[in-house]
Amino acid sequence: MYLTSEIKKKIFTEHGGNEADTGSPESQIALFTHRISHLTNHLKQNKKDKNTQRSLILLVGKRRKLLNYLKDNEINRYRAIIKKLKLRK
């Protein structure tokens, strides 16, 4: 499986501060970004997989909502996560 508990712990430690901080917007955005990149690679190989395409669109929307939340409330944290994950604005 592509998303094991070790990978999740690593993502939460890098972006949330510790592995128990799974609810911070930064850690959630990082987790969504990891999943989005995996689904994007899957769709490059399987172009007709409509269920995965729909899941990808939903994940991008969730990530966008979290990014908008950070942008509205804490602009410095928003800029930091954008730079760290190398996302487009």
N, CA, C and O atoms as a CHARMM CRD file, in Angstrom:
* protein
*
  356
    1    1 MET  N      0.84800  -1.18300   0.00000 PROA 1      0.00000
    2    1 MET  CA     0.00000   0.00000   0.00000 PROA 1      0.00000
    3    1 MET  C      0.88700   1.23700   0.00000 PROA 1      0.00000
    4    1 MET  O      1.96700   1.24300   0.59000 PROA 1      0.00000
    5    2 TYR  N      0.41800   2.27500  -0.66500 PROA 2      0.00000
    6    2 TYR  CA     1.25300   3.45400  -0.85400 PROA 2      0.00000
    7    2 TYR  C      1.29700   4.36300   0.37200 PROA 2      0.00000
    8    2 TYR  O      2.24500   5.13300   0.52300 PROA 2      0.00000
    9    3 LEU  N      0.29800   4.29400   1.24900 PROA 3      0.00000
   10    3 LEU  CA     0.23300   5.19000   2.39600 PROA 3      0.00000
   11    3 LEU  C      0.22000   4.37000   3.67800 PROA 3      0.00000
   12    3 LEU  O     -0.84100   4.07700   4.22900 PROA 3      0.00000
   13    4 THR  N      1.39800   4.00600   4.14500 PROA 4      0.00000
   14    4 THR  CA     1.51000   3.21000   5.36100 PROA 4      0.00000
   15    4 THR  C      1.53800   4.13800   6.56500 PROA 4      0.00000
   16    4 THR  O      1.63700   5.35600   6.42000 PROA 4      0.00000
   17    5 SER  N      1.45200   3.55800   7.74600 PROA 5      0.00000
   18    5 SER  CA     1.46200   4.37400   8.96000 PROA 5      0.00000
   19    5 SER  C      2.81500   5.05400   9.14900 PROA 5      0.00000
   20    5 SER  O      2.87500   6.13500   9.73600 PROA 5      0.00000
   21    6 GLU  N      3.90000   4.45100   8.66900 PROA 6      0.00000
   22    6 GLU  CA     5.21500   5.08200   8.78300 PROA 6      0.00000
   23    6 GLU  C      5.29200   6.34300   7.92700 PROA 6      0.00000
   24    6 GLU  O      5.86800   7.35100   8.33900 PROA 6      0.00000
   25    7 ILE  N      4.70900   6.27500   6.73700 PROA 7      0.00000
   26    7 ILE  CA     4.70800   7.44400   5.85200 PROA 7      0.00000
   27    7 ILE  C      3.86000   8.55500   6.46000 PROA 7      0.00000
   28    7 ILE  O      4.24300   9.72400   6.41500 PROA 7      0.00000
   29    8 LYS  N      2.70500   8.19800   7.03200 PROA 8      0.00000
   30    8 LYS  CA     1.85600   9.19900   7.68000 PROA 8      0.00000
   31    8 LYS  C      2.57900   9.85000   8.84700 PROA 8      0.00000
   32    8 LYS  O      2.53300  11.07100   9.00400 PROA 8      0.00000
   33    9 LYS  N      3.25300   9.03600   9.67800 PROA 9      0.00000
   34    9 LYS  CA     3.99000   9.58800  10.81300 PROA 9      0.00000
   35    9 LYS  C      5.07000  10.54400  10.34500 PROA 9      0.00000
   36    9 LYS  O      5.28300  11.59400  10.95200 PROA 9      0.00000
   37   10 LYS  N      5.75200  10.18600   9.26600 PROA 10     0.00000
   38   10 LYS  CA     6.79700  11.04700   8.71900 PROA 10     0.00000
   39   10 LYS  C      6.21200  12.37700   8.23900 PROA 10     0.00000
   40   10 LYS  O      6.77100  13.43900   8.51200 PROA 10     0.00000
   41   11 ILE  N      5.09900  12.31700   7.53300 PROA 11     0.00000
   42   11 ILE  CA     4.45200  13.53200   7.03700 PROA 11     0.00000
   43   11 ILE  C      3.99800  14.40800   8.20600 PROA 11     0.00000
   44   11 ILE  O      4.22500  15.61800   8.19500 PROA 11     0.00000
   45   12 PHE  N      3.36000  13.81000   9.21100 PROA 12     0.00000
   46   12 PHE  CA     2.87200  14.58700  10.34500 PROA 12     0.00000
   47   12 PHE  C      4.01900  15.17100  11.16200 PROA 12     0.00000
   48   12 PHE  O      3.89800  16.27600  11.69200 PROA 12     0.00000
   49   13 THR  N      5.13300  14.44200  11.27200 PROA 13     0.00000
   50   13 THR  CA     6.27900  14.95100  12.01300 PROA 13     0.00000
   51   13 THR  C      6.91900  16.12800  11.28200 PROA 13     0.00000
   52   13 THR  O      7.29800  17.11900  11.90600 PROA 13     0.00000
   53   14 GLU  N      7.03900  16.01700   9.96600 PROA 14     0.00000
   54   14 GLU  CA     7.67300  17.08400   9.19500 PROA 14     0.00000
   55   14 GLU  C      6.83400  18.35700   9.16200 PROA 14     0.00000
   56   14 GLU  O      7.37500  19.45900   9.26000 PROA 14     0.00000
   57   15 HSD  N      5.53400  18.21600   9.02700 PROA 15     0.00000
   58   15 HSD  CA     4.70100  19.38700   8.78100 PROA 15     0.00000
   59   15 HSD  C      3.85000  19.79900   9.97200 PROA 15     0.00000
   60   15 HSD  O      3.44700  20.95900  10.05900 PROA 15     0.00000
   61   16 GLY  N      3.56800  18.89400  10.88300 PROA 16     0.00000
   62   16 GLY  CA     2.70800  19.23000  12.00900 PROA 16     0.00000
   63   16 GLY  C      3.45900  19.47600  13.29700 PROA 16     0.00000
   64   16 GLY  O      2.88200  19.99300  14.25400 PROA 16     0.00000
   65   17 GLY  N      4.72200  19.12200  13.34700 PROA 17     0.00000
   66   17 GLY  CA     5.49600  19.30500  14.56400 PROA 17     0.00000
   67   17 GLY  C      5.79200  17.98800  15.25500 PROA 17     0.00000
   68   17 GLY  O      6.94200  17.72100  15.60500 PROA 17     0.00000
   69   18 ASN  N      4.77600  17.15900  15.45800 PROA 18     0.00000
   70   18 ASN  CA     4.97400  15.81900  15.99900 PROA 18     0.00000
   71   18 ASN  C      3.95800  14.88600  15.36200 PROA 18     0.00000
   72   18 ASN  O      3.02600  15.33300  14.69300 PROA 18     0.00000
   73   19 GLU  N      4.14100  13.59600  15.57200 PROA 19     0.00000
   74   19 GLU  CA     3.27700  12.62700  14.88800 PROA 19     0.00000
   75   19 GLU  C      1.86500  12.58000  15.46000 PROA 19     0.00000
   76   19 GLU  O      0.96000  12.05000  14.81500 PROA 19     0.00000
   77   20 ALA  N      1.66000  13.12100  16.65400 PROA 20     0.00000
   78   20 ALA  CA     0.32700  13.12700  17.25100 PROA 20     0.00000
   79   20 ALA  C     -0.50600  14.29700  16.75600 PROA 20     0.00000
   80   20 ALA  O     -1.72100  14.30800  16.95100 PROA 20     0.00000
   81   21 ASP  N      0.11900  15.28600  16.11900 PROA 21     0.00000
   82   21 ASP  CA    -0.58700  16.47400  15.62900 PROA 21     0.00000
   83   21 ASP  C     -1.11600  16.20600  14.22400 PROA 21     0.00000
   84   21 ASP  O     -0.55300  16.67500  13.23400 PROA 21     0.00000
   85   22 THR  N     -2.19900  15.45000  14.15500 PROA 22     0.00000
   86   22 THR  CA    -2.74400  15.06500  12.85400 PROA 22     0.00000
   87   22 THR  C     -3.81900  16.02600  12.36700 PROA 22     0.00000
   88   22 THR  O     -4.25700  15.92100  11.22100 PROA 22     0.00000
   89   23 GLY  N     -4.24800  16.94800  13.19800 PROA 23     0.00000
   90   23 GLY  CA    -5.34800  17.82400  12.84000 PROA 23     0.00000
   91   23 GLY  C     -4.95100  19.20600  12.38500 PROA 23     0.00000
   92   23 GLY  O     -5.80800  19.98200  11.96400 PROA 23     0.00000
   93   24 SER  N     -3.67800  19.53700  12.45700 PROA 24     0.00000
   94   24 SER  CA    -3.27600  20.88400  12.04400 PROA 24     0.00000
   95   24 SER  C     -3.45200  21.01900  10.53700 PROA 24     0.00000
   96   24 SER  O     -3.28700  20.04400   9.80300 PROA 24     0.00000
   97   25 PRO  N     -3.78200  22.20700  10.07500 PROA 25     0.00000
   98   25 PRO  CA    -3.98300  22.39400   8.63200 PROA 25     0.00000
   99   25 PRO  C     -2.74200  22.04700   7.81400 PROA 25     0.00000
  100   25 PRO  O     -2.85800  21.50200   6.71600 PROA 25     0.00000
  101   26 GLU  N     -1.56100  22.35500   8.33500 PROA 26     0.00000
  102   26 GLU  CA    -0.33500  22.05800   7.59300 PROA 26     0.00000
  103   26 GLU  C     -0.15800  20.56600   7.37200 PROA 26     0.00000
  104   26 GLU  O      0.19200  20.13600   6.27300 PROA 26     0.00000
  105   27 SER  N     -0.39700  19.77500   8.40900 PROA 27     0.00000
  106   27 SER  CA    -0.22300  18.33200   8.25900 PROA 27     0.00000
  107   27 SER  C     -1.29500  17.74200   7.34300 PROA 27     0.00000
  108   27 SER  O     -1.00800  16.82800   6.57000 PROA 27     0.00000
  109   28 GLN  N     -2.52200  18.25100   7.41900 PROA 28     0.00000
  110   28 GLN  CA    -3.57700  17.77000   6.53800 PROA 28     0.00000
  111   28 GLN  C     -3.28200  18.12500   5.08300 PROA 28     0.00000
  112   28 GLN  O     -3.49500  17.30800   4.18700 PROA 28     0.00000
  113   29 ILE  N     -2.79400  19.34000   4.84600 PROA 29     0.00000
  114   29 ILE  CA    -2.45400  19.76300   3.48800 PROA 29     0.00000
  115   29 ILE  C     -1.32400  18.90300   2.94200 PROA 29     0.00000
  116   29 ILE  O     -1.34700  18.51800   1.77300 PROA 29     0.00000
  117   30 ALA  N     -0.33700  18.59900   3.77500 PROA 30     0.00000
  118   30 ALA  CA     0.78500  17.76100   3.33400 PROA 30     0.00000
  119   30 ALA  C      0.30900  16.34700   3.00500 PROA 30     0.00000
  120   30 ALA  O      0.76200  15.75100   2.02800 PROA 30     0.00000
  121   31 LEU  N     -0.59300  15.81500   3.81000 PROA 31     0.00000
  122   31 LEU  CA    -1.13100  14.47800   3.55400 PROA 31     0.00000
  123   31 LEU  C     -1.94800  14.46500   2.25700 PROA 31     0.00000
  124   31 LEU  O     -1.81800  13.54500   1.44900 PROA 31     0.00000
  125   32 PHE  N     -2.77700  15.47300   2.06300 PROA 32     0.00000
  126   32 PHE  CA    -3.55000  15.56200   0.82300 PROA 32     0.00000
  127   32 PHE  C     -2.62600  15.69500  -0.38300 PROA 32     0.00000
  128   32 PHE  O     -2.89200  15.10900  -1.43200 PROA 32     0.00000
  129   33 THR  N     -1.54900  16.45500  -0.24500 PROA 33     0.00000
  130   33 THR  CA    -0.60500  16.63400  -1.35000 PROA 33     0.00000
  131   33 THR  C      0.04800  15.31300  -1.72100 PROA 33     0.00000
  132   33 THR  O      0.22300  15.01200  -2.90200 PROA 33     0.00000
  133   34 HSD  N      0.41000  14.51800  -0.71000 PROA 34     0.00000
  134   34 HSD  CA     1.00100  13.20500  -0.97100 PROA 34     0.00000
  135   34 HSD  C      0.00200  12.31700  -1.71600 PROA 34     0.00000
  136   34 HSD  O      0.36500  11.64700  -2.68300 PROA 34     0.00000
  137   35 ARG  N     -1.23800  12.31200  -1.27100 PROA 35     0.00000
  138   35 ARG  CA    -2.26800  11.49600  -1.92200 PROA 35     0.00000
  139   35 ARG  C     -2.56400  11.98300  -3.33400 PROA 35     0.00000
  140   35 ARG  O     -2.78200  11.17800  -4.23900 PROA 35     0.00000
  141   36 ILE  N     -2.57200  13.30300  -3.52400 PROA 36     0.00000
  142   36 ILE  CA    -2.83700  13.87000  -4.84900 PROA 36     0.00000
  143   36 ILE  C     -1.73800  13.47700  -5.82300 PROA 36     0.00000
  144   36 ILE  O     -2.02600  13.12800  -6.96800 PROA 36     0.00000
  145   37 SER  N     -0.49100  13.52700  -5.39000 PROA 37     0.00000
  146   37 SER  CA     0.59900  13.15100  -6.29400 PROA 37     0.00000
  147   37 SER  C      0.52200  11.67300  -6.66100 PROA 37     0.00000
  148   37 SER  O      0.81800  11.29900  -7.79600 PROA 37     0.00000
  149   38 HSD  N      0.12500  10.82900  -5.70600 PROA 38     0.00000
  150   38 HSD  CA    -0.01900   9.40200  -5.99100 PROA 38     0.00000
  151   38 HSD  C     -1.14600   9.15800  -7.00900 PROA 38     0.00000
  152   38 HSD  O     -0.97900   8.39400  -7.95900 PROA 38     0.00000
  153   39 LEU  N     -2.28200   9.81100  -6.79900 PROA 39     0.00000
  154   39 LEU  CA    -3.40500   9.62500  -7.71700 PROA 39     0.00000
  155   39 LEU  C     -3.10200  10.18800  -9.09800 PROA 39     0.00000
  156   39 LEU  O     -3.55000   9.64000 -10.10500 PROA 39     0.00000
  157   40 THR  N     -2.34900  11.27100  -9.14900 PROA 40     0.00000
  158   40 THR  CA    -1.97300  11.85100 -10.44200 PROA 40     0.00000
  159   40 THR  C     -1.11400  10.87500 -11.23200 PROA 40     0.00000
  160   40 THR  O     -1.32500  10.68700 -12.43000 PROA 40     0.00000
  161   41 ASN  N     -0.14500  10.25500 -10.56400 PROA 41     0.00000
  162   41 ASN  CA     0.68600   9.25500 -11.24300 PROA 41     0.00000
  163   41 ASN  C     -0.14600   8.05900 -11.70000 PROA 41     0.00000
  164   41 ASN  O      0.08600   7.51600 -12.78000 PROA 41     0.00000
  165   42 HSD  N     -1.10900   7.65100 -10.88400 PROA 42     0.00000
  166   42 HSD  CA    -1.98200   6.53700 -11.25100 PROA 42     0.00000
  167   42 HSD  C     -2.80000   6.88400 -12.50000 PROA 42     0.00000
  168   42 HSD  O     -2.96900   6.05100 -13.39100 PROA 42     0.00000
  169   43 LEU  N     -3.30500   8.12000 -12.55200 PROA 43     0.00000
  170   43 LEU  CA    -4.13600   8.51500 -13.69200 PROA 43     0.00000
  171   43 LEU  C     -3.33400   8.69000 -14.97100 PROA 43     0.00000
  172   43 LEU  O     -3.89300   8.59100 -16.06300 PROA 43     0.00000
  173   44 LYS  N     -2.04400   8.94600 -14.86200 PROA 44     0.00000
  174   44 LYS  CA    -1.21900   9.02600 -16.06200 PROA 44     0.00000
  175   44 LYS  C     -1.12600   7.65600 -16.74000 PROA 44     0.00000
  176   44 LYS  O     -1.03400   7.57100 -17.96500 PROA 44     0.00000
  177   45 GLN  N     -1.15200   6.60000 -15.95200 PROA 45     0.00000
  178   45 GLN  CA    -1.08200   5.25400 -16.50300 PROA 45     0.00000
  179   45 GLN  C     -2.46200   4.70700 -16.86500 PROA 45     0.00000
  180   45 GLN  O     -2.59200   3.93200 -17.81300 PROA 45     0.00000
  181   46 ASN  N     -3.49300   5.10700 -16.11500 PROA 46     0.00000
  182   46 ASN  CA    -4.84900   4.58700 -16.31000 PROA 46     0.00000
  183   46 ASN  C     -5.78400   5.75300 -16.62800 PROA 46     0.00000
  184   46 ASN  O     -6.46700   6.27100 -15.74500 PROA 46     0.00000
  185   47 LYS  N     -5.80400   6.14900 -17.86700 PROA 47     0.00000
  186   47 LYS  CA    -6.52300   7.35600 -18.26400 PROA 47     0.00000
  187   47 LYS  C     -8.04400   7.23100 -18.14700 PROA 47     0.00000
  188   47 LYS  O     -8.73200   8.24200 -18.00900 PROA 47     0.00000
  189   48 LYS  N     -8.56700   6.03300 -18.20000 PROA 48     0.00000
  190   48 LYS  CA   -10.01700   5.85100 -18.18500 PROA 48     0.00000
  191   48 LYS  C    -10.58300   5.53700 -16.80500 PROA 48     0.00000
  192   48 LYS  O    -11.75300   5.17200 -16.69500 PROA 48     0.00000
  193   49 ASP  N     -9.79800   5.66700 -15.77200 PROA 49     0.00000
  194   49 ASP  CA   -10.23400   5.37600 -14.41200 PROA 49     0.00000
  195   49 ASP  C    -10.99900   6.58300 -13.85800 PROA 49     0.00000
  196   49 ASP  O    -10.41200   7.47500 -13.24500 PROA 49     0.00000
  197   50 LYS  N    -12.29600   6.59400 -14.08200 PROA 50     0.00000
  198   50 LYS  CA   -13.12300   7.75500 -13.72000 PROA 50     0.00000
  199   50 LYS  C    -13.32300   7.87600 -12.21600 PROA 50     0.00000
  200   50 LYS  O    -13.45800   8.99100 -11.71200 PROA 50     0.00000
  201   51 ASN  N    -13.34600   6.76800 -11.48300 PROA 51     0.00000
  202   51 ASN  CA   -13.50300   6.84000 -10.02900 PROA 51     0.00000
  203   51 ASN  C    -12.30400   7.52000  -9.38000 PROA 51     0.00000
  204   51 ASN  O    -12.46400   8.33800  -8.47500 PROA 51     0.00000
  205   52 THR  N    -11.11700   7.18300  -9.83900 PROA 52     0.00000
  206   52 THR  CA    -9.92100   7.81500  -9.30800 PROA 52     0.00000
  207   52 THR  C     -9.87700   9.27900  -9.69500 PROA 52     0.00000
  208   52 THR  O     -9.42400  10.11500  -8.91300 PROA 52     0.00000
  209   53 GLN  N    -10.33800   9.59700 -10.88400 PROA 53     0.00000
  210   53 GLN  CA   -10.36500  10.98500 -11.33200 PROA 53     0.00000
  211   53 GLN  C    -11.29000  11.81900 -10.43000 PROA 53     0.00000
  212   53 GLN  O    -10.96100  12.94900 -10.06900 PROA 53     0.00000
  213   54 ARG  N    -12.42700  11.26000 -10.07900 PROA 54     0.00000
  214   54 ARG  CA   -13.35700  11.96100  -9.19700 PROA 54     0.00000
  215   54 ARG  C    -12.75400  12.13500  -7.81000 PROA 54     0.00000
  216   54 ARG  O    -12.88900  13.19800  -7.20500 PROA 54     0.00000
  217   55 SER  N    -12.09400  11.10400  -7.30500 PROA 55     0.00000
  218   55 SER  CA   -11.44300  11.19200  -5.99800 PROA 55     0.00000
  219   55 SER  C    -10.36000  12.25700  -5.99200 PROA 55     0.00000
  220   55 SER  O    -10.19900  12.98200  -5.01000 PROA 55     0.00000
  221   56 LEU  N     -9.62400  12.35000  -7.07800 PROA 56     0.00000
  222   56 LEU  CA    -8.57600  13.35800  -7.19400 PROA 56     0.00000
  223   56 LEU  C     -9.17500  14.76100  -7.14500 PROA 56     0.00000
  224   56 LEU  O     -8.64400  15.64000  -6.46600 PROA 56     0.00000
  225   57 ILE  N    -10.26200  14.96900  -7.85100 PROA 57     0.00000
  226   57 ILE  CA   -10.90500  16.28500  -7.86100 PROA 57     0.00000
  227   57 ILE  C    -11.41300  16.65000  -6.46100 PROA 57     0.00000
  228   57 ILE  O    -11.29200  17.79900  -6.03500 PROA 57     0.00000
  229   58 LEU  N    -11.97600  15.67700  -5.75200 PROA 58     0.00000
  230   58 LEU  CA   -12.44500  15.93000  -4.39400 PROA 58     0.00000
  231   58 LEU  C    -11.29500  16.27000  -3.45600 PROA 58     0.00000
  232   58 LEU  O    -11.42300  17.16500  -2.62100 PROA 58     0.00000
  233   59 LEU  N    -10.17100  15.56500  -3.58300 PROA 59     0.00000
  234   59 LEU  CA    -9.01100  15.84700  -2.73500 PROA 59     0.00000
  235   59 LEU  C     -8.44200  17.22600  -3.00000 PROA 59     0.00000
  236   59 LEU  O     -8.06000  17.93400  -2.06800 PROA 59     0.00000
  237   60 VAL  N     -8.38400  17.60900  -4.26100 PROA 60     0.00000
  238   60 VAL  CA    -7.87700  18.93900  -4.60000 PROA 60     0.00000
  239   60 VAL  C     -8.78300  20.00800  -3.99400 PROA 60     0.00000
  240   60 VAL  O     -8.30100  21.03600  -3.51900 PROA 60     0.00000
  241   61 GLY  N    -10.08800  19.76700  -4.00800 PROA 61     0.00000
  242   61 GLY  CA   -11.02400  20.71300  -3.40200 PROA 61     0.00000
  243   61 GLY  C    -10.85200  20.82000  -1.89900 PROA 61     0.00000
  244   61 GLY  O    -10.90500  21.91900  -1.34500 PROA 61     0.00000
  245   62 LYS  N    -10.64700  19.69400  -1.23200 PROA 62     0.00000
  246   62 LYS  CA   -10.41500  19.71400   0.21700 PROA 62     0.00000
  247   62 LYS  C     -9.14100  20.46800   0.55500 PROA 62     0.00000
  248   62 LYS  O     -9.10300  21.26300   1.49400 PROA 62     0.00000
  249   63 ARG  N     -8.09300  20.20400  -0.22800 PROA 63     0.00000
  250   63 ARG  CA    -6.82800  20.90100   0.01900 PROA 63     0.00000
  251   63 ARG  C     -6.98600  22.39500  -0.21400 PROA 63     0.00000
  252   63 ARG  O     -6.44100  23.20400   0.53700 PROA 63     0.00000
  253   64 ARG  N     -7.72900  22.76500  -1.25000 PROA 64     0.00000
  254   64 ARG  CA    -7.95000  24.18300  -1.55700 PROA 64     0.00000
  255   64 ARG  C     -8.69500  24.87700  -0.42700 PROA 64     0.00000
  256   64 ARG  O     -8.38100  26.01800  -0.08800 PROA 64     0.00000
  257   65 LYS  N     -9.69200  24.19200   0.16800 PROA 65     0.00000
  258   65 LYS  CA   -10.43300  24.76600   1.28800 PROA 65     0.00000
  259   65 LYS  C     -9.52400  24.99700   2.48500 PROA 65     0.00000
  260   65 LYS  O     -9.60700  26.03800   3.13600 PROA 65     0.00000
  261   66 LEU  N     -8.66100  24.03800   2.77800 PROA 66     0.00000
  262   66 LEU  CA    -7.73600  24.21600   3.89600 PROA 66     0.00000
  263   66 LEU  C     -6.74400  25.34100   3.62300 PROA 66     0.00000
  264   66 LEU  O     -6.40600  26.10900   4.52400 PROA 66     0.00000
  265   67 LEU  N     -6.28000  25.43700   2.38300 PROA 67     0.00000
  266   67 LEU  CA    -5.35800  26.52100   2.03400 PROA 67     0.00000
  267   67 LEU  C     -6.05100  27.87800   2.14400 PROA 67     0.00000
  268   67 LEU  O     -5.44600  28.84600   2.60700 PROA 67     0.00000
  269   68 ASN  N     -7.30000  27.95600   1.72700 PROA 68     0.00000
  270   68 ASN  CA    -8.04400  29.21200   1.86100 PROA 68     0.00000
  271   68 ASN  C     -8.24800  29.58200   3.32700 PROA 68     0.00000
  272   68 ASN  O     -8.17000  30.75700   3.68800 PROA 68     0.00000
  273   69 TYR  N     -8.50800  28.58700   4.17100 PROA 69     0.00000
  274   69 TYR  CA    -8.64500  28.82200   5.60300 PROA 69     0.00000
  275   69 TYR  C     -7.35800  29.41200   6.17300 PROA 69     0.00000
  276   69 TYR  O     -7.39200  30.39800   6.90900 PROA 69     0.00000
  277   70 LEU  N     -6.22900  28.80400   5.83100 PROA 70     0.00000
  278   70 LEU  CA    -4.94800  29.31800   6.31700 PROA 70     0.00000
  279   70 LEU  C     -4.67600  30.71400   5.77100 PROA 70     0.00000
  280   70 LEU  O     -4.17700  31.58100   6.48800 PROA 70     0.00000
  281   71 LYS  N     -5.00000  30.92500   4.52100 PROA 71     0.00000
  282   71 LYS  CA    -4.75900  32.22900   3.89900 PROA 71     0.00000
  283   71 LYS  C     -5.57000  33.32600   4.58600 PROA 71     0.00000
  284   71 LYS  O     -5.07800  34.43800   4.77700 PROA 71     0.00000
  285   72 ASP  N     -6.79800  33.01700   4.95400 PROA 72     0.00000
  286   72 ASP  CA    -7.66000  34.01000   5.59300 PROA 72     0.00000
  287   72 ASP  C     -7.27000  34.27700   7.04300 PROA 72     0.00000
  288   72 ASP  O     -7.38000  35.40900   7.51400 PROA 72     0.00000
  289   73 ASN  N     -6.81500  33.24700   7.75400 PROA 73     0.00000
  290   73 ASN  CA    -6.58200  33.39200   9.18900 PROA 73     0.00000
  291   73 ASN  C     -5.12000  33.60600   9.57400 PROA 73     0.00000
  292   73 ASN  O     -4.83000  34.41200  10.45800 PROA 73     0.00000
  293   74 GLU  N     -4.19600  32.89800   8.92600 PROA 74     0.00000
  294   74 GLU  CA    -2.78500  32.99700   9.28300 PROA 74     0.00000
  295   74 GLU  C     -1.95200  33.00400   8.01500 PROA 74     0.00000
  296   74 GLU  O     -1.53100  31.95000   7.53700 PROA 74     0.00000
  297   75 ILE  N     -1.71600  34.18400   7.47100 PROA 75     0.00000
  298   75 ILE  CA    -1.06500  34.31400   6.17500 PROA 75     0.00000
  299   75 ILE  C      0.37600  33.82100   6.20900 PROA 75     0.00000
  300   75 ILE  O      0.86500  33.31000   5.20200 PROA 75     0.00000
  301   76 ASN  N      1.07000  33.95800   7.33500 PROA 76     0.00000
  302   76 ASN  CA     2.47000  33.50500   7.41700 PROA 76     0.00000
  303   76 ASN  C      2.57300  31.98500   7.34200 PROA 76     0.00000
  304   76 ASN  O      3.46600  31.44900   6.68600 PROA 76     0.00000
  305   77 ARG  N      1.66000  31.29800   8.01400 PROA 77     0.00000
  306   77 ARG  CA     1.64900  29.83200   7.93800 PROA 77     0.00000
  307   77 ARG  C      1.28100  29.37700   6.53900 PROA 77     0.00000
  308   77 ARG  O      1.81700  28.37900   6.05600 PROA 77     0.00000
  309   78 TYR  N      0.37800  30.08800   5.87600 PROA 78     0.00000
  310   78 TYR  CA    -0.00500  29.78100   4.49500 PROA 78     0.00000
  311   78 TYR  C      1.20100  29.90300   3.57100 PROA 78     0.00000
  312   78 TYR  O      1.46300  29.00500   2.77100 PROA 78     0.00000
  313   79 ARG  N      1.92700  30.99700   3.67500 PROA 79     0.00000
  314   79 ARG  CA     3.09900  31.20300   2.82600 PROA 79     0.00000
  315   79 ARG  C      4.16800  30.14800   3.08600 PROA 79     0.00000
  316   79 ARG  O      4.84200  29.69500   2.16100 PROA 79     0.00000
  317   80 ALA  N      4.31800  29.76000   4.35300 PROA 80     0.00000
  318   80 ALA  CA     5.33200  28.75800   4.69600 PROA 80     0.00000
  319   80 ALA  C      4.98700  27.39700   4.09100 PROA 80     0.00000
  320   80 ALA  O      5.86600  26.72400   3.55300 PROA 80     0.00000
  321   81 ILE  N      3.73000  26.98500   4.17000 PROA 81     0.00000
  322   81 ILE  CA     3.35500  25.66700   3.65100 PROA 81     0.00000
  323   81 ILE  C      3.38400  25.65500   2.13000 PROA 81     0.00000
  324   81 ILE  O      3.72300  24.63500   1.53000 PROA 81     0.00000
  325   82 ILE  N      3.03500  26.76800   1.49600 PROA 82     0.00000
  326   82 ILE  CA     3.11600  26.86300   0.03300 PROA 82     0.00000
  327   82 ILE  C      4.56600  26.69900  -0.41800 PROA 82     0.00000
  328   82 ILE  O      4.85800  25.98200  -1.37400 PROA 82     0.00000
  329   83 LYS  N      5.45700  27.37200   0.28400 PROA 83     0.00000
  330   83 LYS  CA     6.87800  27.30300  -0.08700 PROA 83     0.00000
  331   83 LYS  C      7.45800  25.91400   0.20200 PROA 83     0.00000
  332   83 LYS  O      8.23200  25.38500  -0.59600 PROA 83     0.00000
  333   84 LYS  N      7.08600  25.33000   1.33300 PROA 84     0.00000
  334   84 LYS  CA     7.63200  24.03500   1.73100 PROA 84     0.00000
  335   84 LYS  C      7.18600  22.90800   0.79100 PROA 84     0.00000
  336   84 LYS  O      7.97900  22.03100   0.45000 PROA 84     0.00000
  337   85 LEU  N      5.92100  22.93500   0.37800 PROA 85     0.00000
  338   85 LEU  CA     5.38800  21.88200  -0.48800 PROA 85     0.00000
  339   85 LEU  C      5.53400  22.20900  -1.97600 PROA 85     0.00000
  340   85 LEU  O      5.22100  21.38200  -2.83200 PROA 85     0.00000
  341   86 LYS  N      6.00800  23.41200  -2.27500 PROA 86     0.00000
  342   86 LYS  CA     6.20100  23.87100  -3.65400 PROA 86     0.00000
  343   86 LYS  C      4.89800  23.80800  -4.45400 PROA 86     0.00000
  344   86 LYS  O      4.84500  23.25800  -5.55400 PROA 86     0.00000
  345   87 LEU  N      3.84400  24.39400  -3.86300 PROA 87     0.00000
  346   87 LEU  CA     2.54800  24.43300  -4.51400 PROA 87     0.00000
  347   87 LEU  C      2.39300  25.75900  -5.25100 PROA 87     0.00000
  348   87 LEU  O      2.98700  26.77100  -4.87900 PROA 87     0.00000
  349   88 ARG  N      1.58400  25.72800  -6.29900 PROA 88     0.00000
  350   88 ARG  CA     1.25200  26.97000  -6.98500 PROA 88     0.00000
  351   88 ARG  C      0.13700  27.67100  -6.23100 PROA 88     0.00000
  352   88 ARG  O     -0.67400  27.02000  -5.57200 PROA 88     0.00000
  353   89 LYS  N      0.09000  28.96700  -6.31900 PROA 89     0.00000
  354   89 LYS  CA    -0.93500  29.71600  -5.61200 PROA 89     0.00000
  355   89 LYS  C     -2.22400  29.72400  -6.37000 PROA 89     0.00000
  356   89 LYS  O     -3.20400  30.31500  -5.91500 PROA 89     0.00000
